[in-house]
Amino acid sequence: MANCVGQELQNYKRRLEMLYYGGEQFEKIKIESSPFLSAMQTASHLTQGFGESHFTLNHMFGEQLKKRDSLESDGNPLPSLISANVNKEYIKAHWLAKGIEYTDKL
């Protein structure tokens, strides 16, 4: 499955390069993700599929979150996110696509 997605992303990248750059390759593809684990996992596979090796966490990305009883007292889940509380090497080894690095903008 991952190979199919990667191949589709490469084909999509080539179509964009043809459309916008007359067939010349993009110098770099910048991928940013919200700090939520599911978004990070998706970003890692997209990064891999596009043939890149790095994505960046952007804490300004996310959805509007409403206060719930199960969250922190102020309703803010950000302090309890895995990306904020688990060792980066552990996250890379256990939850992200192999060989993908990320930088946290915080």
C-alpha positions as a Markdown table, in Angstrom:
| # | Residue | x | y | z |
|---|---|---|---|---|
| 1 | Met | 0.0 | 0.0 | 0.0 |
| 2 | Ala | 2.7 | 2.5 | 0.9 |
| 3 | Asn | 4.5 | 1.9 | -2.4 |
| 4 | Cys | 1.3 | 2.6 | -4.3 |
| 5 | Val | 0.8 | 5.9 | -2.4 |
| 6 | Gly | 4.4 | 6.8 | -2.9 |
| 7 | Gln | 4.2 | 6.2 | -6.6 |
| 8 | Glu | 1.0 | 8.2 | -6.8 |
| 9 | Leu | 2.6 | 11.1 | -5.0 |
| 10 | Gln | 5.6 | 11.0 | -7.3 |
| 11 | Asn | 3.3 | 11.0 | -10.3 |
| 12 | Tyr | 1.3 | 13.9 | -8.8 |
| 13 | Lys | 4.6 | 15.8 | -8.2 |
| 14 | Arg | 5.6 | 15.3 | -11.9 |
| 15 | Arg | 2.2 | 16.6 | -13.0 |
| 16 | Leu | 2.6 | 19.7 | -10.9 |
| 17 | Glu | 6.2 | 20.3 | -12.1 |
| 18 | Met | 4.9 | 20.1 | -15.7 |
| 19 | Leu | 2.0 | 22.4 | -15.0 |
| 20 | Tyr | 3.9 | 25.1 | -13.1 |
| 21 | Tyr | 7.6 | 24.7 | -14.1 |
| 22 | Gly | 7.5 | 23.3 | -17.6 |
| 23 | Gly | 8.8 | 20.0 | -16.4 |
| 24 | Glu | 11.7 | 21.3 | -14.3 |
| 25 | Gln | 11.9 | 19.7 | -10.9 |
| 26 | Phe | 10.9 | 21.5 | -7.7 |
| 27 | Glu | 14.0 | 22.4 | -5.7 |
| 28 | Lys | 12.4 | 21.3 | -2.4 |
| 29 | Ile | 9.0 | 20.3 | -1.1 |
| 30 | Lys | 8.2 | 21.8 | 2.3 |
| 31 | Ile | 5.8 | 19.7 | 4.4 |
| 32 | Glu | 4.4 | 21.1 | 7.7 |
| 33 | Ser | 2.2 | 19.3 | 10.1 |
| 34 | Ser | 0.1 | 20.0 | 13.2 |
| 35 | Pro | 1.6 | 18.6 | 16.4 |
| 36 | Phe | -1.1 | 15.9 | 16.7 |
| 37 | Leu | 0.2 | 12.4 | 16.3 |
| 38 | Ser | -2.2 | 11.4 | 13.6 |
| 39 | Ala | -1.2 | 14.4 | 11.5 |
| 40 | Met | 2.5 | 13.7 | 12.1 |
| 41 | Gln | 2.0 | 10.1 | 11.0 |
| 42 | Thr | 0.3 | 11.3 | 7.8 |
| 43 | Ala | 3.0 | 13.9 | 7.2 |
| 44 | Ser | 5.8 | 11.4 | 7.6 |
| 45 | His | 4.3 | 9.1 | 4.9 |
| 46 | Leu | 3.6 | 12.1 | 2.6 |
| 47 | Thr | 7.2 | 13.2 | 3.2 |
| 48 | Gln | 8.5 | 9.8 | 2.3 |
| 49 | Gly | 6.2 | 9.5 | -0.7 |
| 50 | Phe | 7.4 | 12.8 | -2.1 |
| 51 | Gly | 11.0 | 11.6 | -1.8 |
| 52 | Glu | 11.8 | 14.0 | 1.0 |
| 53 | Ser | 13.3 | 13.2 | 4.4 |
| 54 | His | 12.1 | 16.0 | 6.7 |
| 55 | Phe | 8.9 | 17.7 | 7.8 |
| 56 | Thr | 8.2 | 20.5 | 10.3 |
| 57 | Leu | 5.7 | 20.7 | 13.1 |
| 58 | Asn | 3.7 | 23.9 | 13.1 |
| 59 | His | 1.7 | 24.5 | 16.3 |
| 60 | Met | -0.4 | 27.1 | 14.5 |
| 61 | Phe | -2.0 | 24.3 | 12.5 |
| 62 | Gly | -4.9 | 22.5 | 13.9 |
| 63 | Glu | -8.6 | 22.6 | 14.4 |
| 64 | Gln | -10.7 | 24.6 | 16.7 |
| 65 | Leu | -10.9 | 22.7 | 19.9 |
| 66 | Lys | -13.7 | 23.1 | 22.4 |
| 67 | Lys | -13.4 | 22.6 | 26.1 |
| 68 | Arg | -14.2 | 19.1 | 27.3 |
| 69 | Asp | -14.2 | 17.6 | 30.8 |
| 70 | Ser | -11.6 | 15.1 | 29.7 |
| 71 | Leu | -9.0 | 17.7 | 28.7 |
| 72 | Glu | -6.8 | 20.0 | 30.8 |
| 73 | Ser | -8.8 | 22.3 | 33.0 |
| 74 | Asp | -8.6 | 25.1 | 30.5 |
| 75 | Gly | -9.6 | 22.9 | 27.6 |
| 76 | Asn | -6.2 | 23.2 | 25.9 |
| 77 | Pro | -4.9 | 19.7 | 24.8 |
| 78 | Leu | -1.5 | 21.0 | 23.5 |
| 79 | Pro | 0.4 | 20.5 | 26.8 |
| 80 | Ser | -0.6 | 16.8 | 26.8 |
| 81 | Leu | 0.2 | 15.9 | 23.2 |
| 82 | Ile | 2.5 | 13.0 | 22.5 |
| 83 | Ser | 4.7 | 15.4 | 20.5 |
| 84 | Ala | 5.2 | 17.5 | 23.6 |
| 85 | Asn | 5.7 | 14.7 | 26.1 |
| 86 | Val | 7.4 | 11.7 | 24.4 |
| 87 | Asn | 11.1 | 11.6 | 23.4 |
| 88 | Lys | 11.5 | 12.5 | 19.7 |
| 89 | Glu | 13.6 | 9.4 | 19.0 |
| 90 | Tyr | 10.9 | 7.2 | 20.4 |
| 91 | Ile | 8.3 | 8.9 | 18.2 |
| 92 | Lys | 10.4 | 8.5 | 15.1 |
| 93 | Ala | 11.2 | 4.8 | 15.8 |
| 94 | His | 7.6 | 3.8 | 16.7 |
| 95 | Trp | 5.1 | 6.0 | 15.0 |
| 96 | Leu | 6.6 | 7.7 | 11.9 |
| 97 | Ala | 7.6 | 6.4 | 8.5 |
| 98 | Lys | 11.1 | 4.9 | 8.5 |
| 99 | Gly | 14.0 | 7.4 | 7.9 |
| 100 | Ile | 11.8 | 10.5 | 8.3 |
| 101 | Glu | 13.0 | 13.4 | 10.5 |
| 102 | Tyr | 11.0 | 16.3 | 11.9 |
| 103 | Thr | 11.7 | 19.6 | 13.5 |
| 104 | Asp | 9.4 | 21.2 | 16.1 |
| 105 | Lys | 9.1 | 25.0 | 15.6 |
| 106 | Leu | 8.6 | 25.6 | 19.3 |
